[in-house]
């Protein structure tokens, strides 16, 4: 099934809004998928697209510096956070 570009952009906005609301806490892909009620693999694909646009940062290590084998946590990039902050202040 193909999703239109307009709908994808709305889902991108949902992801970014959620990450902004929990900032600076990094969130696992599965939690993001559950929050926006989407499939985990689909959300991961979208998060990787946002990573290419430098809007999110992927963290592959836990707080102790140990590398995750199959998990990733996500956080807004500083630039994206500042853009959201300016937008919300207006």
C-alpha positions as CSV (number, residue, x, y, z in Angstrom):
1,X,0.0,0.0,0.0
2,X,1.3,3.4,-1.0
3,X,1.0,6.4,1.4
4,X,0.7,9.9,-0.1
5,X,3.4,12.4,0.5
6,X,0.9,14.6,2.3
7,X,0.0,11.8,4.8
8,X,3.7,11.0,5.3
9,X,4.4,14.6,6.1
10,X,1.6,14.6,8.7
11,X,3.2,11.5,10.3
12,X,6.6,13.2,10.3
13,X,5.0,16.0,12.2
14,X,3.5,13.6,14.7
15,X,6.9,12.0,15.3
16,X,8.6,15.4,15.7
17,X,5.9,16.7,18.0
18,X,6.1,13.7,20.2
19,X,9.9,13.9,20.4
20,X,9.6,17.6,21.2
21,X,7.2,16.9,24.0
22,X,9.5,14.4,25.7
23,X,12.8,16.3,25.0
24,X,15.6,15.8,26.0
25,X,14.8,12.2,26.9
26,X,15.7,9.8,24.1
27,X,12.9,7.4,23.2
28,X,12.9,3.9,21.7
29,X,11.4,3.3,18.3
30,X,8.8,1.0,19.7
31,X,7.5,3.7,22.1
32,X,7.3,6.2,19.3
33,X,5.3,3.7,17.2
34,X,3.0,3.0,20.1
35,X,2.4,6.7,20.8
36,X,1.5,7.6,17.2
37,X,-0.3,4.2,16.6
38,X,1.8,3.1,13.6
39,X,3.8,0.0,12.7
40,X,7.3,-0.2,14.2
41,X,9.1,-0.9,10.9
42,X,7.2,2.0,9.2
43,X,8.1,4.4,12.0
44,X,11.8,3.3,11.8
45,X,11.8,4.0,8.1
46,X,10.4,7.4,8.7
47,X,12.9,8.1,11.5
48,X,15.8,7.2,9.3
49,X,14.5,9.6,6.7
50,X,14.3,12.3,9.4
51,X,17.9,11.4,10.4
52,X,19.0,12.1,6.8
53,X,17.4,15.5,7.0
54,X,19.3,16.2,10.3
55,X,16.0,16.5,12.3
56,X,16.6,13.6,14.7
57,X,19.6,11.9,16.2
58,X,19.9,8.2,16.5
59,X,21.4,6.9,19.7
60,X,22.7,3.3,19.6
61,X,24.3,3.2,23.1
62,X,22.7,3.1,26.5
63,X,23.6,5.5,29.4
64,X,26.6,3.4,30.3
65,X,28.0,3.4,26.8
66,X,27.1,-0.1,25.9
67,X,26.2,-0.6,22.3
68,X,22.6,-1.8,21.6
69,X,22.4,-4.8,19.3
70,X,19.0,-4.2,17.7
71,X,17.5,-1.1,19.4
72,X,17.8,2.6,18.8
73,X,16.7,5.6,20.8
74,X,15.8,8.9,19.1
75,X,16.0,12.5,20.1
76,X,15.5,15.8,18.3
77,X,18.6,17.4,16.9
78,X,19.5,20.8,18.5
79,X,18.6,22.6,15.3
80,X,15.1,21.0,15.1
81,X,14.5,21.7,18.8
82,X,15.3,25.4,18.4
83,X,13.0,25.6,15.3
84,X,10.1,23.9,17.3
85,X,10.8,26.2,20.2
86,X,10.6,29.3,18.1
87,X,7.4,28.1,16.3
88,X,5.7,27.3,19.6
89,X,6.6,30.7,21.2
90,X,4.9,32.6,18.4
